[in-house]
Amino acid sequence: MVDVAGKPETARRAVAGCQIHLGADASRTMREGRASKGDVEAAARIAGIQAAKRTAELIPLCHPLRTSSVAVEMGFNEDHELAVRATVTGVDRTGFEMEAMVACTVAALTVYDMLKAVEKGIVITDVRLLEKSGGKSGEWTRESSA
């Protein structure tokens, strides 16, 4: 691990996103709340939040960080494309980029798991950091977050 002991603690924020391309049946099942495993969006949101808090256990060289908040939001961009957005904030010596990307990815994997019986061809794409703030490098925003 990188030694961050000499860095000052600052308020930090990271936002990550990804897309889930669902088939027509999976999209309809999710929108109508008919998934056999239950509420897809609620389960995915909780899974993403739990994952953000456990990032240091999953990614070998990540520091355990003190998260203040984790939010996972989802919405359909197009008929069968679901956008996932995870925002993680806290005060620490290093950033929350990995926590945001892990939250986003695990939320997407949960959607996949809950709908795979309905649609085998679900695809998760475009996992990426959208924004970050805090620390020495300050503010950063992806030029195109689409």
VENJO-V313573 format. One record per backbone hydrogen bond with DSSP energy under -0.5 kcal/mol. NH is the residue of the N-H (numbers start at 0). CO is the residue of the C=O. E is the energy in kcal/mol with one decimal. If there is no record, write none. Layout:
<<NH | CO | E> <NH | CO | E>>
//
This chain:
<<3 | 1 | -0.7> <6 | 3 | -1.7> <9 | 91 | -2.4> <11 | 89 | -3.3> <12 | 132 | -2.0> <13 | 87 | -2.3> <14 | 130 | -2.6> <15 | 85 | -2.5> <16 | 127 | -2.5> <17 | 83 | -1.8> <18 | 124 | -2.8> <19 | 81 | -2.6> <20 | 122 | -3.4> <21 | 19 | -0.9> <21 | 79 | -3.3> <26 | 22 | -2.6> <27 | 23 | -2.4> <28 | 24 | -2.6> <29 | 25 | -2.5> <30 | 26 | -2.7> <31 | 27 | -2.3> <32 | 29 | -1.1> <33 | 28 | -2.6> <37 | 34 | -1.6> <39 | 37 | -0.8> <42 | 38 | -2.3> <43 | 39 | -2.6> <44 | 40 | -2.4> <45 | 41 | -2.2> <46 | 42 | -2.5> <47 | 43 | -2.4> <48 | 44 | -2.1> <49 | 45 | -2.6> <50 | 46 | -2.4> <51 | 47 | -2.2> <52 | 48 | -1.6> <53 | 49 | -0.8> <53 | 50 | -1.0> <54 | 51 | -1.1> <56 | 53 | -1.3> <57 | 53 | -1.0> <57 | 54 | -0.9> <58 | 54 | -2.8> <59 | 57 | -0.6> <61 | 58 | -1.9> <64 | 62 | -0.5> <66 | 64 | -1.1> <67 | 88 | -3.4> <68 | 88 | -1.6> <70 | 86 | -2.5> <72 | 84 | -3.0> <74 | 82 | -1.8> <76 | 80 | -2.8> <77 | 80 | -1.1> <80 | 77 | -0.8> <81 | 19 | -2.9> <81 | 79 | -0.5> <82 | 74 | -3.2> <82 | 80 | -0.5> <83 | 17 | -2.7> <84 | 72 | -2.6> <85 | 15 | -2.6> <86 | 70 | -2.7> <87 | 13 | -2.7> <88 | 68 | -2.4> <89 | 11 | -1.9> <90 | 65 | -0.7> <91 | 9 | -1.8> <91 | 89 | -0.5> <99 | 95 | -2.2> <100 | 96 | -2.3> <101 | 97 | -2.8> <102 | 98 | -2.3> <103 | 99 | -2.3> <104 | 100 | -2.4> <105 | 101 | -2.8> <106 | 102 | -2.1> <107 | 103 | -2.1> <108 | 104 | -2.6> <109 | 105 | -2.0> <110 | 106 | -1.9> <111 | 107 | -2.4> <112 | 108 | -2.8> <113 | 109 | -2.4> <114 | 110 | -1.4> <114 | 111 | -0.7> <115 | 111 | -1.6> <117 | 114 | -1.5> <118 | 114 | -2.0> <121 | 118 | -0.6> <122 | 20 | -1.8> <124 | 18 | -2.6> <124 | 122 | -0.5> <127 | 16 | -2.3> <129 | 14 | -3.5> <130 | 14 | -1.7> <131 | 139 | -2.4> <132 | 12 | -2.4> <137 | 134 | -1.0> <139 | 131 | -2.5> <141 | 129 | -3.1> <144 | 142 | -0.5>>
//
